[in-house]
Every structure is written in C-alpha cells, then in structure tokens.
Amino acid sequence: MDVKRIGFLSFGHYQPIPGSVSRTAADALHQAIDLAVAAEELGADGAFFRVHHFAPQLASPFPLLAAIGARTSRIEIGTAVIDMRYENPLYMAEDAAAADLISGGRLQLGVSRGSPETALRGSESFGYVPAEGETDADMARRHTELFRAAIAGAGVAEANPAMTGGQRGALAIEPQSPGLGDRIWWGAGTRATAVWAAEQGMNLMSSTLLTEDTGVPFSDLQAEQLQQYRDAWAAAGWEREPRVSVSRSILPITTDLDRRYFGASALTERHDQVGHLDGGLARFGKSYVGEPERIVEELRHDAAVADADTLLVTVPNQLGVEYNAHLLETIVTRIAPELGWRD
C-alpha cells in the first residue's frame, strides 16, 4: 500500500439546524477557504469540493477555487464532481483557466454526468436539453468533449475579420492555462464508465458508491473498476501516467468530542450497504470509524485504497473548521503515514 496524496472532500452543506456551524451559504464558502488553508498548513495534499444544484450545498465552484488559490500556495484544489449536464462548456473553460492561473496551475477538476439532483430535469432549467435521441449522460459527455477541446486551445468560434484586422479562421477561448487538460478527472460510477474515461485520456475519480452491484465487497468491486481503467489506459497508448483517486469516510476517534459525535457510528456503520439509486442497484462503501489503529488495520485490507494514488477523505463540514482540522490532523499524523504516505 502506498497512498501518494491525501486530501479532503467537502460537500459544503449549510443549514440553520442545531449543531451546525455552517448555517448559511456565506458560512459554507468562507469555512471552505479556511479549511483549505488549514489543510495546507497540516501538510495535506488536496482540497476538493462537491458540486450540487438546487440544494443548500456548494454549487458554482470556480469563485471558491479561485479564492482558495489566492490564499494557498501548494495544495491541490479540485472538484468531485462538476455535473456537466448543467455547464456551458466554453464559459466553464474560461472560468477554469482563470482559476487555474490564479492558483499557479493547481486545479484538479473532477467532472461527470453527476448524481441525481433535487430538481426534476434541473439542467433543463439552466437551458440545457438533450438533443433528440440523446440521454442526459450523452449530453454531459458532449459538454465535456467541448470543454476539453476549449482548454486545449482548439478554435471554437469563427473570427470576425472586421474586428481582427483581416484575420480569419477559428478563435480559441482566452485565457489559456497550460497543463490544465492533463488535470481533468472523470467521476465514474461503474466499471464501464471507468473504461470510457481511460479511452478518453482522463484521470479517474471513483467515489464511495458504485451504481452497480455484483455481490462482492465494495472495495473489491472498486478495485476491479480501477484495474479495468488501468488496462484500458494502457491499451489506448497514452504517454503520461494517469491518476486515480478514491473517496472514503474516515472518522478517527481520539477525544471525548469525537466519541460523542461518532461513537455510535463505530458500532453501526461497519459494513457496505446496497440500495436503489437512479433506477438501479448501487453498492455504498462502509465508513471507517474508530480508534486510529483500528482504522489503519481496516484500510490496509481495502483493495481500492491500496491501488489508488490519491485518497479523498469526506469531511462533516457542518461541524466547522476547527473540528475538521482536528480530524484531518489525526488522519495525516496517525493514519496516512501507516498507509505509506510520505514514506
């Protein structure tokens, strides 16, 4: 086992409910910036954020990513994931390049078809309707293709000779941020979509659930997904090495406050769960809750964590910056080094 990078993943929830320190959208945004700064100071490698629409969670990611880029100097900044059904690919390309330039080339953008949203056909309210014979997943992939072409410098709009001194041909979006194209990840929920991501030359981002179930433990099913991705990458003949991340819920208990928050979970959330999601069966990975030594031992038997180069730890962001920094400190000092991180 050799985890090369470890970061946190925040869903950016906010609600004025008892126990929540993140009660408003402003709270969620400012605390996300502060937690990224704290994570960098602790030595963590990444600050990643989920994107949801029509819900009290973080949504439009690029102002947040740019703000974090301006406040930090080393940590990777990313998304897990942007729902491409909702995106204008060219405007997104401009936003992404600008945020990447502000950060000095540290963006790691996870994109995908996204997960079920609270709004019925929400992307249509944003103005994006699948073409005839096209699914919303097809539309997300089409948006992704145009976005990737735009950040790679492809011409996407015909020049106006009256405004360009006679220049003709296609114009690329501006600004451009060199290297951003190699830092796009596809959030794959099945083995087949992981293979597709490899064929397209995108890095792989795999979550705490897969929208398929074969009866084997989640970590083994996910490890199979990662291996099929790597095999497809090799078969495609890409020159660079791909990056692969997995997400896990890791909640170490070292204080009475930890025990008060998560002690019950240490007894109940010890197994995978199988349920229905988006019209089919899905397998959800278990949470890792308990004493750090026990978590280390359990993670050593997680085949997907062993095969990934990046581990994203989901955080309970509504408990605030101070508490989440405490959790991250325990992880980077008492758990991650035992998994080969920074050996």
PEZI-V348651 format. One record per pair of residues at least 12 apart in sequence whose ideal C-beta (glycine too) atoms are under 10 Angstrom apart, sorted by the first residue. I is the first residue (numbers start at 1). J is the second residue. Records with the same first field share a line. If there is no record, write none. Layout:
BEGIN
I=J / J
END
This chain:
BEGIN
1=299 / 300 / 301 / 302 / 303 / 305 / 306 / 307 / 308 / 338 / 339 / 340 / 341
2=306 / 307 / 308 / 309 / 339 / 340 / 341 / 343
3=45 / 246 / 299 / 305 / 306 / 308 / 309 / 310 / 311 / 335 / 336 / 337 / 338 / 339 / 340 / 341 / 342 / 343
4=45 / 243 / 308 / 309 / 310 / 311 / 340 / 341 / 342 / 343
5=44 / 45 / 46 / 76 / 108 / 243 / 245 / 308 / 309 / 310 / 311 / 312 / 336 / 341 / 342
6=39 / 43 / 44 / 45 / 46 / 245 / 250 / 310 / 311 / 312 / 313 / 328 / 331 / 332 / 335 / 336 / 337 / 339 / 341 / 342
7=36 / 39 / 44 / 45 / 46 / 47 / 48 / 75 / 76 / 77 / 78 / 80 / 108 / 245 / 247 / 310 / 311 / 312 / 313 / 328
8=35 / 36 / 38 / 39 / 42 / 44 / 45 / 46 / 47 / 48 / 49 / 75 / 247 / 250 / 312 / 313 / 314 / 315 / 317 / 324 / 325 / 327 / 328 / 331
9=46 / 47 / 48 / 49 / 50 / 78 / 79 / 80 / 110 / 205 / 207 / 208 / 245 / 247 / 248 / 249 / 311 / 312 / 313 / 314 / 315 / 317
10=22 / 28 / 31 / 32 / 35 / 36 / 47 / 48 / 49 / 50 / 57 / 58 / 80 / 312 / 313 / 314 / 315 / 316 / 317 / 318 / 324
11=28 / 49 / 50 / 51 / 52 / 55 / 57 / 58 / 80 / 314 / 315 / 316 / 317 / 318
12=25 / 27 / 28 / 29 / 31 / 32 / 49 / 50 / 51 / 52 / 55 / 56 / 57 / 58 / 59 / 61 / 64 / 317 / 318
13=28 / 50 / 52 / 55 / 56 / 57 / 58 / 316 / 317 / 318
14=26 / 27 / 28 / 29 / 31 / 55 / 56 / 57 / 58 / 317 / 318
15=27 / 28 / 56 / 57 / 318
16=56
17=318
19=261 / 318 / 319 / 320
20=316 / 317 / 318 / 319 / 320
21=317 / 318 / 319 / 320 / 321 / 322 / 323 / 324
22=56 / 316 / 317 / 318 / 319 / 320 / 321
23=56 / 318
24=56
25=56 / 57 / 58 / 59
27=317 / 318 / 320 / 321
28=49 / 56 / 57 / 58 / 64 / 317 / 318
29=58 / 63 / 64 / 67
30=64 / 67 / 321
31=317 / 318 / 320 / 321 / 322 / 324
32=47 / 49 / 58 / 61 / 64 / 65 / 67 / 68 / 317 / 321
33=47 / 64 / 67 / 68 / 70 / 71 / 72 / 321
34=68 / 71 / 320 / 321 / 322 / 324 / 325
35=47 / 68 / 315 / 317 / 320 / 321 / 322 / 324 / 325 / 328
36=48 / 49 / 64 / 65 / 67 / 68 / 69 / 71 / 72 / 75 / 76 / 77 / 321
37=68 / 71 / 72 / 75 / 321 / 325
38=321 / 322 / 324 / 325 / 326 / 328 / 329
39=68 / 72 / 75 / 315 / 321 / 324 / 325 / 328 / 329 / 332
40=68 / 71 / 72 / 73 / 74 / 75 / 76 / 77
41=72 / 74 / 75 / 325 / 329
42=75 / 325 / 326 / 328 / 329 / 330 / 331 / 332 / 333
43=74 / 75 / 328 / 329 / 332 / 333 / 336 / 341 / 342
44=74 / 75 / 76 / 313 / 325 / 328 / 329 / 331 / 332 / 336 / 341
45=74 / 75 / 76 / 108 / 310 / 311 / 312 / 332 / 336 / 341 / 342
46=75 / 76 / 77 / 78 / 80 / 106 / 108 / 245 / 310 / 311 / 312 / 313
47=64 / 65 / 68 / 72 / 75 / 76 / 77 / 78 / 106 / 108 / 312 / 315
48=61 / 65 / 76 / 77 / 78 / 79 / 80 / 81 / 108 / 109 / 110 / 185 / 205 / 245 / 247 / 310 / 312 / 313 / 314
49=61 / 64 / 65 / 68 / 77 / 78 / 79 / 80 / 81 / 82 / 110 / 317
50=79 / 80 / 81 / 82 / 83 / 110 / 115 / 187 / 207 / 247 / 314 / 317
51=64 / 79 / 80 / 81 / 82 / 83 / 86 / 87 / 110 / 111 / 112 / 114
52=83 / 86 / 114 / 115 / 117 / 118 / 119 / 122
53=83 / 85 / 86 / 114 / 117 / 118 / 119 / 122 / 123 / 125 / 126
54=86 / 117 / 118 / 119 / 120 / 122 / 125
55=117 / 118 / 119 / 122
56=118
57=118 / 317
58=79 / 317
59=83 / 86
60=82 / 86 / 95
61=77 / 78 / 79 / 81 / 82 / 92 / 95 / 96 / 99 / 107 / 109
62=79 / 82 / 91 / 92 / 94 / 95 / 96 / 97 / 98 / 99 / 100 / 102 / 107 / 109
63=95 / 99
64=77 / 79 / 99
65=77 / 78 / 79 / 95 / 96 / 98 / 99 / 100 / 102 / 103 / 106 / 107 / 108 / 109
66=95 / 96 / 98 / 99 / 100 / 101 / 102 / 103 / 107
67=99 / 102 / 103
68=99 / 102 / 103 / 106 / 107
69=98 / 99 / 100 / 101 / 102 / 103 / 104 / 105 / 106 / 107
70=99 / 102 / 103
71=103
72=103 / 104 / 106
73=103 / 104 / 106
74=104 / 106
75=103 / 106
76=103 / 106 / 107 / 108 / 183 / 310
77=99 / 100 / 102 / 103 / 106 / 107 / 108 / 109
78=106 / 107 / 108 / 109 / 110 / 183 / 185 / 205 / 245 / 310 / 312
79=96 / 107 / 108 / 109 / 110 / 111 / 112 / 185 / 187 / 205
80=108 / 109 / 110 / 111 / 112 / 185 / 187 / 205 / 206 / 207 / 245 / 247 / 312 / 314
81=109 / 110 / 111 / 112 / 113 / 114 / 115 / 185 / 186 / 187 / 188 / 205 / 207
82=96 / 109 / 110 / 111 / 112 / 114 / 140 / 143 / 144 / 147 / 187
83=111 / 112 / 113 / 114 / 115 / 117 / 122 / 123 / 126 / 136 / 140 / 143 / 187
84=111 / 112 / 113 / 114 / 123 / 128 / 136 / 137 / 139 / 140 / 141 / 142 / 143 / 144 / 145 / 146 / 147 / 186 / 187
85=112 / 113 / 114 / 117 / 121 / 122 / 123 / 124 / 126 / 128 / 129 / 130 / 136 / 137 / 138 / 139 / 140 / 141 / 143
86=114 / 117 / 119 / 122 / 123 / 124 / 125 / 126 / 127 / 128 / 140 / 143
87=111 / 114 / 123 / 126 / 128 / 140 / 143 / 144 / 146 / 147
88=126 / 127 / 128 / 143 / 146 / 147
89=142 / 143 / 144 / 145 / 146 / 147 / 148 / 149 / 150 / 151 / 156 / 173
90=143 / 146 / 147 / 149 / 150 / 151 / 156 / 157 / 173
91=147 / 150 / 173
92=109 / 111 / 143 / 144 / 146 / 147 / 150 / 151 / 173
93=146 / 147 / 148 / 149 / 150 / 151 / 152 / 154 / 156 / 172 / 173 / 174 / 175 / 176 / 177 / 180
94=150 / 151 / 173 / 174 / 175 / 176
96=109 / 111 / 147 / 150 / 151 / 173 / 175 / 177 / 180 / 183 / 184
97=150 / 151 / 173 / 174 / 175 / 176 / 177 / 178 / 180
98=174 / 175 / 177
99=177 / 180
100=151 / 175 / 176 / 177 / 178 / 179 / 180 / 183
101=175 / 176 / 177 / 178 / 180
102=177
103=177
104=177
105=177 / 178 / 179 / 180 / 183
106=183
107=177 / 179 / 180 / 183 / 184
108=180 / 182 / 183 / 184 / 185 / 203 / 205 / 243 / 245 / 310
109=147 / 151 / 180 / 183 / 184 / 185 / 202 / 203 / 205
110=183 / 184 / 185 / 186 / 187 / 202 / 203 / 204 / 205 / 207 / 245 / 312
111=140 / 141 / 143 / 144 / 147 / 148 / 184 / 185 / 186 / 187 / 197 / 202 / 205
112=137 / 140 / 141 / 144 / 185 / 186 / 187 / 188 / 189 / 193 / 197 / 205 / 207
113=135 / 136 / 137 / 138 / 139 / 140 / 141 / 143 / 144 / 186 / 187 / 188 / 189 / 193 / 278
114=136 / 137 / 140 / 187 / 189
115=187 / 189 / 207 / 209 / 211 / 277 / 278
116=277 / 278 / 279
121=136
122=136
123=136 / 139 / 140 / 143
124=136
128=140 / 142 / 143
130=142
137=193
141=186 / 193 / 196 / 200
144=184 / 186 / 197 / 200 / 202
145=200
147=173 / 181 / 184
148=180 / 181 / 184 / 200 / 201 / 202
149=172 / 173 / 181
150=172 / 173 / 176 / 181
151=172 / 173 / 176 / 177 / 178 / 179 / 180 / 181 / 183 / 184
152=172 / 176 / 178 / 180 / 181 / 182 / 184
153=172 / 173 / 174 / 176 / 178 / 181
154=170 / 172 / 173
155=169 / 170 / 171 / 172 / 173
156=170 / 171 / 172 / 173
157=170 / 171 / 172 / 173
158=170 / 171
159=171
181=201 / 202
182=201 / 202 / 203 / 240 / 242 / 243
183=202 / 203 / 243
184=197 / 200 / 201 / 202 / 203 / 205
185=197 / 202 / 203 / 204 / 205 / 206 / 242 / 243 / 244 / 245 / 310
186=198 / 200 / 201 / 202 / 203 / 204 / 205 / 206 / 229
187=202 / 204 / 205 / 206 / 207 / 245 / 247
188=202 / 204 / 205 / 206 / 207 / 210 / 211 / 222 / 225 / 226 / 228 / 229
189=206 / 207 / 209 / 210 / 211 / 212 / 225 / 277 / 278 / 282
190=206 / 210 / 211 / 212 / 221 / 225 / 228 / 280 / 282
191=210 / 212 / 214 / 221 / 222 / 224 / 225 / 226 / 227 / 228 / 229 / 232
192=212 / 225 / 228
193=206 / 210 / 211 / 212 / 225 / 229
194=206 / 210 / 222 / 224 / 225 / 226 / 227 / 228 / 229 / 230 / 232 / 233 / 244
195=225 / 228 / 229 / 231 / 232 / 233 / 235 / 236
196=229 / 232
197=229 / 232 / 233 / 242
198=228 / 229 / 230 / 231 / 232 / 233 / 234 / 235 / 236 / 238 / 242 / 244
199=229 / 232 / 233 / 235 / 236 / 238
200=232 / 236 / 238
201=233 / 236 / 237 / 238 / 239 / 240 / 242
202=229 / 233 / 238 / 242 / 243
203=229 / 233 / 240 / 241 / 242 / 243 / 244 / 245 / 309 / 310
204=225 / 226 / 228 / 229 / 230 / 232 / 233 / 242 / 243 / 244 / 245 / 246 / 308 / 310
205=243 / 244 / 245 / 246 / 247 / 308 / 310 / 312
206=222 / 223 / 225 / 226 / 229 / 244 / 245 / 246 / 247 / 285 / 304 / 308 / 312
207=222 / 245 / 246 / 247 / 248 / 284 / 285 / 312 / 314
208=222 / 246 / 247 / 248 / 249 / 283 / 284 / 285 / 286 / 287 / 312 / 314
209=222 / 247 / 272 / 273 / 275 / 277 / 282 / 283 / 284 / 285
210=222 / 224 / 225 / 277 / 281 / 282 / 283 / 284 / 285
211=276 / 277 / 278 / 279 / 280 / 281 / 282 / 283
212=225 / 280 / 281 / 282 / 283
213=272 / 274 / 275 / 280 / 281 / 282 / 283 / 284
214=281 / 283
215=274 / 283
216=272 / 283
217=271 / 272 / 283 / 285 / 286 / 301 / 302 / 303 / 304
218=271 / 272 / 273 / 274 / 282 / 283 / 284 / 285 / 286 / 302 / 303 / 304
219=246 / 248 / 272 / 285 / 286 / 298 / 299 / 301 / 302 / 303 / 304 / 305 / 306 / 307
220=302 / 303 / 304
221=272 / 283 / 285 / 303 / 304
222=246 / 283 / 285 / 302 / 303 / 304 / 305 / 307 / 308
223=246 / 302 / 303 / 304 / 305 / 306 / 307 / 308
224=303 / 304 / 307
225=244 / 246 / 304 / 307
226=244 / 245 / 246 / 303 / 304 / 306 / 307 / 308
227=303 / 304 / 307
229=242 / 244 / 307
230=242 / 244 / 307
241=309
242=309
243=308 / 309 / 310
244=304 / 307 / 308 / 309 / 310
245=308 / 309 / 310 / 311 / 312
246=285 / 302 / 304 / 305 / 306 / 307 / 308 / 309 / 310 / 311 / 312
247=285 / 304 / 308 / 310 / 311 / 312 / 313 / 314
248=285 / 286 / 287 / 288 / 295 / 299 / 302 / 304 / 305 / 308 / 311 / 312 / 313 / 314
249=262 / 265 / 269 / 284 / 285 / 286 / 287 / 288 / 289 / 313 / 314 / 315 / 316
250=287 / 288 / 289 / 290 / 292 / 295 / 298 / 299 / 305 / 311 / 312 / 313 / 314 / 315 / 327 / 328 / 330 / 331 / 335 / 336
251=263 / 265 / 266 / 269 / 287 / 288 / 289 / 290 / 295 / 313 / 314 / 315 / 316 / 327 / 330 / 331
252=288 / 289 / 290 / 291 / 292 / 293 / 294 / 295 / 296 / 326 / 327 / 328 / 329 / 330 / 331 / 334 / 335
253=265 / 266 / 289 / 290 / 291 / 292 / 294 / 295 / 327 / 330
254=291 / 292 / 326 / 327 / 329 / 330 / 334
255=323 / 326 / 330
257=319 / 323 / 326
258=289 / 290 / 291 / 323 / 326 / 327 / 330
261=289 / 316 / 319 / 323 / 327
262=287 / 289 / 290 / 316 / 327
263=289 / 290
264=289
265=287 / 288 / 289 / 290
266=287 / 288 / 289 / 290 / 291 / 294 / 295
267=289 / 290
268=287 / 289
269=286 / 287 / 288 / 289
270=286 / 287 / 288 / 289 / 290 / 298
271=284 / 285 / 286 / 287
272=284 / 285 / 286
273=285 / 286
285=302 / 304
286=298 / 302
287=314
288=302 / 305 / 313 / 335
291=334
292=330 / 331 / 333 / 334 / 335 / 338
293=334 / 335 / 338
295=330 / 331 / 334 / 335 / 338 / 339
296=334 / 335 / 336 / 337 / 338 / 339
297=338
299=311 / 335 / 336 / 338 / 339
300=338 / 339 / 340
302=339
305=339
306=339 / 340
311=331 / 335 / 336 / 339 / 341
313=327 / 328 / 331 / 332 / 335 / 336
315=327 / 328 / 331
END
